[in-house]
Amino acid sequence: MDHLRFLAPQTGDVLLEGADGCPTEDGRLLVPVAVAAPEGRRIAVEGVLAQWREGAYRAAVPLSGRRCRIEARDLDGGGTAAVDVFWLRGAAGKYRFTVDDCVRCFEDLT
């Protein structure tokens, strides 16, 4: 349904330890999640009841796989939303993503 959407993480996000979450003792990644929904609802993210803070529902959910689907559910209205994210386990300090603006050289700037 429209009233439920993820603010963070977004579909396709690549998550790293330290930057996007904290590793747990059992080998999972604890990731903070923010979901937009009308205030006063009961929202669960992967079974964890989210709390309303700073204009969104927030929860910390554990991820265990390389490719993970995170699902939020409105326990009052029945709506759901999901995102697919990737966890690069052990890539902190070894993985880098940059955006190159070299494509501008192909534009006619005159």
TIVO-2410 file (N, C-alpha, C; in nm, 3 decimals):
# residues 110
REC num residu      c1      c2      c3 atome chaine
REC   1      M   0.084  -0.119   0.000     N      A
REC   1      M   0.000   0.000   0.000    CA      A
REC   1      M   0.088   0.125   0.000     C      A
REC   2      D   0.031   0.238  -0.042     N      A
REC   2      D   0.106   0.363  -0.056    CA      A
REC   2      D   0.152   0.423   0.076     C      A
REC   3      H   0.080   0.398   0.183     N      A
REC   3      H   0.110   0.468   0.308    CA      A
REC   3      H   0.232   0.414   0.382     C      A
REC   4      L   0.298   0.315   0.328     N      A
REC   4      L   0.412   0.252   0.393    CA      A
REC   4      L   0.528   0.246   0.294     C      A
REC   5      R   0.641   0.313   0.326     N      A
REC   5      R   0.757   0.307   0.236    CA      A
REC   5      R   0.886   0.322   0.316     C      A
REC   6      F   0.991   0.263   0.264     N      A
REC   6      F   1.121   0.267   0.330    CA      A
REC   6      F   1.191   0.399   0.301     C      A
REC   7      L   1.245   0.460   0.406     N      A
REC   7      L   1.330   0.577   0.392    CA      A
REC   7      L   1.477   0.534   0.388     C      A
REC   8      A   1.510   0.435   0.468     N      A
REC   8      A   1.647   0.380   0.472    CA      A
REC   8      A   1.641   0.239   0.530     C      A
REC   9      P   1.712   0.147   0.473     N      A
REC   9      P   1.787   0.156   0.349    CA      A
REC   9      P   1.693   0.154   0.229     C      A
REC  10      Q   1.748   0.180   0.112     N      A
REC  10      Q   1.673   0.177  -0.013    CA      A
REC  10      Q   1.705   0.048  -0.089     C      A
REC  11      T   1.616   0.009  -0.179     N      A
REC  11      T   1.642  -0.109  -0.262    CA      A
REC  11      T   1.773  -0.091  -0.337     C      A
REC  12      G   1.857  -0.194  -0.331     N      A
REC  12      G   1.985  -0.191  -0.401    CA      A
REC  12      G   2.100  -0.141  -0.318     C      A
REC  13      D   2.074  -0.091  -0.197     N      A
REC  13      D   2.183  -0.041  -0.113    CA      A
REC  13      D   2.282  -0.153  -0.081     C      A
REC  14      V   2.409  -0.116  -0.078     N      A
REC  14      V   2.516  -0.207  -0.038    CA      A
REC  14      V   2.556  -0.168   0.103     C      A
REC  15      L   2.540  -0.261   0.197     N      A
REC  15      L   2.563  -0.234   0.339    CA      A
REC  15      L   2.698  -0.287   0.382     C      A
REC  16      L   2.767  -0.208   0.465     N      A
REC  16      L   2.897  -0.245   0.517    CA      A
REC  16      L   2.896  -0.236   0.669     C      A
REC  17      E   2.976  -0.322   0.735     N      A
REC  17      E   2.990  -0.314   0.880    CA      A
REC  17      E   3.050  -0.178   0.916     C      A
REC  18      G   3.004  -0.123   1.025     N      A
REC  18      G   3.058   0.005   1.071    CA      A
REC  18      G   2.988   0.123   1.008     C      A
REC  19      A   2.976   0.125   0.877     N      A
REC  19      A   2.913   0.237   0.807    CA      A
REC  19      A   2.760   0.227   0.809     C      A
REC  20      D   2.708   0.105   0.791     N      A
REC  20      D   2.563   0.087   0.778    CA      A
REC  20      D   2.502   0.002   0.887     C      A
REC  21      G   2.582  -0.057   0.971     N      A
REC  21      G   2.530  -0.142   1.077    CA      A
REC  21      G   2.643  -0.194   1.163     C      A
REC  22      C   2.604  -0.263   1.269     N      A
REC  22      C   2.702  -0.319   1.363    CA      A
REC  22      C   2.697  -0.471   1.357     C      A
REC  23      P   2.811  -0.536   1.351     N      A
REC  23      P   2.811  -0.682   1.355    CA      A
REC  23      P   2.766  -0.732   1.492     C      A
REC  24      T   2.693  -0.841   1.493     N      A
REC  24      T   2.649  -0.901   1.619    CA      A
REC  24      T   2.740  -1.020   1.653     C      A
REC  25      E   2.731  -1.067   1.775     N      A
REC  25      E   2.814  -1.179   1.819    CA      A
REC  25      E   2.783  -1.308   1.744     C      A
REC  26      D   2.660  -1.319   1.692     N      A
REC  26      D   2.624  -1.441   1.619    CA      A
REC  26      D   2.646  -1.429   1.468     C      A
REC  27      G   2.723  -1.327   1.424     N      A
REC  27      G   2.762  -1.317   1.284    CA      A
REC  27      G   2.665  -1.247   1.192     C      A
REC  28      R   2.569  -1.177   1.248     N      A
REC  28      R   2.475  -1.103   1.165    CA      A
REC  28      R   2.510  -0.955   1.168     C      A
REC  29      L   2.442  -0.876   1.083     N      A
REC  29      L   2.461  -0.731   1.079    CA      A
REC  29      L   2.334  -0.664   1.129     C      A
REC  30      L   2.346  -0.585   1.235     N      A
REC  30      L   2.232  -0.514   1.292    CA      A
REC  30      L   2.222  -0.379   1.221     C      A
REC  31      V   2.115  -0.361   1.144     N      A
REC  31      V   2.099  -0.245   1.057    CA      A
REC  31      V   1.984  -0.156   1.104     C      A
REC  32      P   2.009  -0.025   1.117     N      A
REC  32      P   1.899   0.066   1.148    CA      A
REC  32      P   1.810   0.086   1.025     C      A
REC  33      V   1.680   0.081   1.047     N      A
REC  33      V   1.583   0.092   0.939    CA      A
REC  33      V   1.487   0.206   0.972     C      A
REC  34      A   1.450   0.284   0.871     N      A
REC  34      A   1.350   0.392   0.888    CA      A
REC  34      A   1.239   0.372   0.785     C      A
REC  35      V   1.115   0.378   0.832     N      A
REC  35      V   0.999   0.357   0.746    CA      A
REC  35      V   0.903   0.473   0.763     C      A
REC  36      A   0.854   0.525   0.652     N      A
REC  36      A   0.754   0.631   0.655    CA      A
REC  36      A   0.614   0.568   0.656     C      A
REC  37      A   0.533   0.612   0.751     N      A
REC  37      A   0.395   0.567   0.763    CA      A
REC  37      A   0.324   0.668   0.852     C      A
REC  38      P   0.191   0.672   0.847     N      A
REC  38      P   0.120   0.766   0.933    CA      A
REC  38      P   0.148   0.740   1.081     C      A
REC  39      E   0.165   0.847   1.156     N      A
REC  39      E   0.190   0.836   1.299    CA      A
REC  39      E   0.073   0.768   1.369     C      A
REC  40      G   0.106   0.692   1.472     N      A
REC  40      G   0.002   0.625   1.550    CA      A
REC  40      G  -0.026   0.483   1.506     C      A
REC  41      R   0.048   0.431   1.409     N      A
REC  41      R   0.030   0.293   1.363    CA      A
REC  41      R   0.127   0.202   1.439     C      A
REC  42      R   0.103   0.074   1.429     N      A
REC  42      R   0.198  -0.025   1.479    CA      A
REC  42      R   0.268  -0.085   1.358     C      A
REC  43      I   0.397  -0.054   1.343     N      A
REC  43      I   0.475  -0.100   1.228    CA      A
REC  43      I   0.580  -0.198   1.277     C      A
REC  44      A   0.587  -0.314   1.213     N      A
REC  44      A   0.689  -0.414   1.245    CA      A
REC  44      A   0.781  -0.430   1.125     C      A
REC  45      V   0.910  -0.433   1.151     N      A
REC  45      V   1.010  -0.454   1.046    CA      A
REC  45      V   1.080  -0.585   1.079     C      A
REC  46      E   1.061  -0.683   0.992     N      A
REC  46      E   1.118  -0.817   1.015    CA      A
REC  46      E   1.082  -0.869   1.154     C      A
REC  47      G   0.959  -0.842   1.197     N      A
REC  47      G   0.911  -0.890   1.325    CA      A
REC  47      G   0.947  -0.803   1.444     C      A
REC  48      V   1.029  -0.700   1.422     N      A
REC  48      V   1.069  -0.609   1.530    CA      A
REC  48      V   0.975  -0.489   1.528     C      A
REC  49      L   0.908  -0.463   1.640     N      A
REC  49      L   0.816  -0.350   1.648    CA      A
REC  49      L   0.894  -0.219   1.644     C      A
REC  50      A   0.865  -0.136   1.544     N      A
REC  50      A   0.937  -0.010   1.525    CA      A
REC  50      A   0.879   0.098   1.616     C      A
REC  51      Q   0.965   0.192   1.654     N      A
REC  51      Q   0.925   0.303   1.740    CA      A
REC  51      Q   0.919   0.431   1.658     C      A
REC  52      W   0.823   0.518   1.687     N      A
REC  52      W   0.809   0.647   1.619    CA      A
REC  52      W   0.911   0.744   1.677     C      A
REC  53      R   1.007   0.788   1.597     N      A
REC  53      R   1.108   0.887   1.638    CA      A
REC  53      R   1.146   0.971   1.517     C      A
REC  54      E   1.160   1.100   1.539     N      A
REC  54      E   1.209   1.192   1.437    CA      A
REC  54      E   1.133   1.180   1.305     C      A
REC  55      G   1.002   1.168   1.313     N      A
REC  55      G   0.917   1.169   1.194    CA      A
REC  55      G   0.910   1.041   1.115     C      A
REC  56      A   0.958   0.929   1.172     N      A
REC  56      A   0.953   0.801   1.102    CA      A
REC  56      A   0.951   0.687   1.204     C      A
REC  57      Y   0.915   0.571   1.157     N      A
REC  57      Y   0.922   0.451   1.241    CA      A
REC  57      Y   1.063   0.394   1.225     C      A
REC  58      R   1.128   0.366   1.339     N      A
REC  58      R   1.267   0.321   1.336    CA      A
REC  58      R   1.283   0.192   1.417     C      A
REC  59      A   1.366   0.104   1.362     N      A
REC  59      A   1.397  -0.023   1.429    CA      A
REC  59      A   1.535  -0.067   1.385     C      A
REC  60      A   1.597  -0.153   1.464     N      A
REC  60      A   1.725  -0.215   1.427    CA      A
REC  60      A   1.695  -0.362   1.400     C      A
REC  61      V   1.727  -0.406   1.277     N      A
REC  61      V   1.695  -0.544   1.240    CA      A
REC  61      V   1.823  -0.618   1.201     C      A
REC  62      P   1.833  -0.745   1.240     N      A
REC  62      P   1.952  -0.824   1.205    CA      A
REC  62      P   1.938  -0.884   1.065     C      A
REC  63      L   2.046  -0.876   0.988     N      A
REC  63      L   2.052  -0.938   0.855    CA      A
REC  63      L   2.157  -1.047   0.858     C      A
REC  64      S   2.134  -1.154   0.782     N      A
REC  64      S   2.231  -1.263   0.787    CA      A
REC  64      S   2.282  -1.306   0.650     C      A
REC  65      G   2.214  -1.272   0.545     N      A
REC  65      G   2.256  -1.319   0.413    CA      A
REC  65      G   2.327  -1.213   0.332     C      A
REC  66      R   2.383  -1.256   0.222     N      A
REC  66      R   2.451  -1.162   0.131    CA      A
REC  66      R   2.349  -1.072   0.062     C      A
REC  67      R   2.239  -1.131   0.018     N      A
REC  67      R   2.128  -1.055  -0.038    CA      A
REC  67      R   2.011  -1.072   0.056     C      A
REC  68      C   1.957  -0.961   0.104     N      A
REC  68      C   1.852  -0.968   0.205    CA      A
REC  68      C   1.730  -0.889   0.161     C      A
REC  69      R   1.615  -0.942   0.194     N      A
REC  69      R   1.490  -0.870   0.174    CA      A
REC  69      R   1.443  -0.828   0.312     C      A
REC  70      I   1.419  -0.697   0.327     N      A
REC  70      I   1.369  -0.644   0.454    CA      A
REC  70      I   1.224  -0.604   0.431     C      A
REC  71      E   1.135  -0.656   0.515     N      A
REC  71      E   0.993  -0.628   0.497    CA      A
REC  71      E   0.937  -0.555   0.618     C      A
REC  72      A   0.859  -0.451   0.590     N      A
REC  72      A   0.787  -0.378   0.694    CA      A
REC  72      A   0.639  -0.409   0.678     C      A
REC  73      R   0.571  -0.421   0.791     N      A
REC  73      R   0.428  -0.454   0.788    CA      A
REC  73      R   0.353  -0.361   0.883     C      A
REC  74      D   0.242  -0.307   0.833     N      A
REC  74      D   0.152  -0.227   0.915    CA      A
REC  74      D   0.059  -0.323   0.987     C      A
REC  75      L   0.077  -0.338   1.116     N      A
REC  75      L  -0.003  -0.434   1.193    CA      A
REC  75      L  -0.146  -0.388   1.211     C      A
REC  76      D  -0.173  -0.260   1.190     N      A
REC  76      D  -0.309  -0.208   1.203    CA      A
REC  76      D  -0.384  -0.209   1.071     C      A
REC  77      G  -0.317  -0.171   0.963     N      A
REC  77      G  -0.384  -0.159   0.834    CA      A
REC  77      G  -0.355  -0.270   0.736     C      A
REC  78      G  -0.257  -0.354   0.766     N      A
REC  78      G  -0.228  -0.467   0.680    CA      A
REC  78      G  -0.139  -0.439   0.561     C      A
REC  79      G  -0.092  -0.317   0.541     N      A
REC  79      G  -0.004  -0.287   0.429    CA      A
REC  79      G   0.137  -0.338   0.452     C      A
REC  80      T   0.210  -0.362   0.342     N      A
REC  80      T   0.349  -0.405   0.353    CA      A
REC  80      T   0.434  -0.327   0.254     C      A
REC  81      A   0.563  -0.321   0.282     N      A
REC  81      A   0.662  -0.265   0.191    CA      A
REC  81      A   0.789  -0.345   0.211     C      A
REC  82      A   0.870  -0.356   0.105     N      A
REC  82      A   0.993  -0.434   0.116    CA      A
REC  82      A   1.103  -0.370   0.032     C      A
REC  83      V   1.226  -0.393   0.075     N      A
REC  83      V   1.344  -0.352  -0.001    CA      A
REC  83      V   1.440  -0.470  -0.006     C      A
REC  84      D   1.517  -0.477  -0.114     N      A
REC  84      D   1.622  -0.578  -0.127    CA      A
REC  84      D   1.756  -0.506  -0.116     C      A
REC  85      V   1.841  -0.553  -0.024     N      A
REC  85      V   1.972  -0.491  -0.002    CA      A
REC  85      V   2.080  -0.599  -0.008     C      A
REC  86      F   2.203  -0.554  -0.018     N      A
REC  86      F   2.317  -0.644  -0.024    CA      A
REC  86      F   2.411  -0.614   0.091     C      A
REC  87      W   2.459  -0.719   0.156     N      A
REC  87      W   2.556  -0.703   0.263    CA      A
REC  87      W   2.688  -0.761   0.216     C      A
REC  88      L   2.790  -0.677   0.205     N      A
REC  88      L   2.923  -0.723   0.169    CA      A
REC  88      L   3.000  -0.750   0.298     C      A
REC  89      R   2.983  -0.871   0.347     N      A
REC  89      R   3.047  -0.913   0.473    CA      A
REC  89      R   3.198  -0.904   0.461     C      A
REC  90      G   3.262  -0.839   0.557     N      A
REC  90      G   3.407  -0.829   0.560    CA      A
REC  90      G   3.466  -0.731   0.460     C      A
REC  91      A   3.382  -0.649   0.396     N      A
REC  91      A   3.432  -0.557   0.293    CA      A
REC  91      A   3.463  -0.418   0.348     C      A
REC  92      A   3.436  -0.393   0.476     N      A
REC  92      A   3.465  -0.261   0.533    CA      A
REC  92      A   3.614  -0.233   0.520     C      A
REC  93      G   3.647  -0.118   0.464     N      A
REC  93      G   3.786  -0.081   0.443    CA      A
REC  93      G   3.847  -0.141   0.317     C      A
REC  94      K   3.772  -0.225   0.244     N      A
REC  94      K   3.822  -0.288   0.123    CA      A
REC  94      K   3.736  -0.256   0.002     C      A
REC  95      Y   3.621  -0.200   0.023     N      A
REC  95      Y   3.524  -0.174  -0.083    CA      A
REC  95      Y   3.507  -0.025  -0.097     C      A
REC  96      R   3.502   0.022  -0.219     N      A
REC  96      R   3.487   0.165  -0.241    CA      A
REC  96      R   3.398   0.187  -0.362     C      A
REC  97      F   3.307   0.280  -0.351     N      A
REC  97      F   3.218   0.315  -0.461    CA      A
REC  97      F   3.236   0.463  -0.490     C      A
REC  98      T   3.262   0.497  -0.614     N      A
REC  98      T   3.277   0.637  -0.651    CA      A
REC  98      T   3.190   0.667  -0.771     C      A
REC  99      V   3.154   0.791  -0.784     N      A
REC  99      V   3.077   0.837  -0.899    CA      A
REC  99      V   3.169   0.927  -0.980     C      A
REC 100      D   3.184   0.894  -1.107     N      A
REC 100      D   3.273   0.969  -1.194    CA      A
REC 100      D   3.189   1.063  -1.280     C      A
REC 101      D   3.225   1.188  -1.280     N      A
REC 101      D   3.149   1.285  -1.359    CA      A
REC 101      D   3.208   1.305  -1.497     C      A
REC 102      C   3.288   1.212  -1.543     N      A
REC 102      C   3.352   1.223  -1.673    CA      A
REC 102      C   3.250   1.226  -1.787     C      A
REC 103      V   3.132   1.176  -1.765     N      A
REC 103      V   3.029   1.177  -1.870    CA      A
REC 103      V   2.999   1.319  -1.916     C      A
REC 104      R   3.030   1.417  -1.835     N      A
REC 104      R   3.008   1.557  -1.873    CA      A
REC 104      R   3.091   1.594  -1.995     C      A
REC 105      C   3.202   1.525  -2.018     N      A
REC 105      C   3.287   1.560  -2.132    CA      A
REC 105      C   3.218   1.526  -2.265     C      A
REC 106      F   3.110   1.450  -2.262     N      A
REC 106      F   3.039   1.415  -2.384    CA      A
REC 106      F   2.925   1.511  -2.414     C      A
REC 107      E   2.900   1.604  -2.325     N      A
REC 107      E   2.792   1.700  -2.346    CA      A
REC 107      E   2.842   1.820  -2.425     C      A
REC 108      D   2.754   1.878  -2.503     N      A
REC 108      D   2.784   2.002  -2.572    CA      A
REC 108      D   2.751   2.116  -2.476     C      A
REC 109      L   2.852   2.177  -2.419     N      A
REC 109      L   2.830   2.282  -2.318    CA      A
REC 109      L   2.825   2.422  -2.378     C      A
REC 110      T   2.823   2.433  -2.511     N      A
REC 110      T   2.820   2.566  -2.573    CA      A
REC 110      T   2.680   2.618  -2.589     C      A
***
